[in-house]
């Protein structure tokens, strides 16, 4: 049984990842943390576990690596999309994945790292799953504006924050979300984030949309 500590300050991503991992018979989430202090406490009490921790929690998150390894555990870093992890920092962790990683790849990463292997998701490599017809179909149905909203939902943004970033009103975002829910077949923002994370084709498109938003706001 792979014991997992899930640490991320973005509630929607954390909840979506937890749902994906809960479907696997060989995985059990023993703790969820939304800040560095809680993560430190979980690591102290957990013993051997695979720690899946976001770099956005705090730069010091990788300083926990020696403590995790001494307990027989492993550390996987969730890097922000297009974040560059320096080589010296990368050596402190057992795996590196981006937020746009698909559910299948996330599960594969955890299993490999738990077996003592190293896993690094190359951000510049686009690994499209040709058999993901559902993800591709939904991607093609969403407009560029809808895809930007999906990207911000996955990042954990609320409607007010999305409206501010896209230069519109909160009610407009609510209207867009209704259309997005209809096209994806989900009922709320958590299911939308989970659906996006699970379908790599859609996750890649959302990541690109998120990059465009960052470029415009820079």
Secondary structure as UniProt FT lines:
FT   STRAND          2..7
FT   HELIX           11..22
FT   TURN            25..26
FT   STRAND          27..33
FT   HELIX           36..46
FT   STRAND          50..54
FT   HELIX           55..57
FT   HELIX           59..64
FT   HELIX           65..70
FT   TURN            71..72
FT   STRAND          74..79
FT   TURN            81..82
FT   HELIX           87..90
FT   TURN            91..92
FT   STRAND          95..98
FT   TURN            99..100
FT   HELIX           103..114
FT   TURN            115..116
FT   STRAND          119..120
FT   TURN            123..124
FT   TURN            130..131
FT   HELIX           133..141
FT   HELIX           144..154
FT   TURN            155..156
FT   HELIX           159..166
FT   HELIX           170..184
FT   HELIX           189..198
FT   HELIX           200..217
//
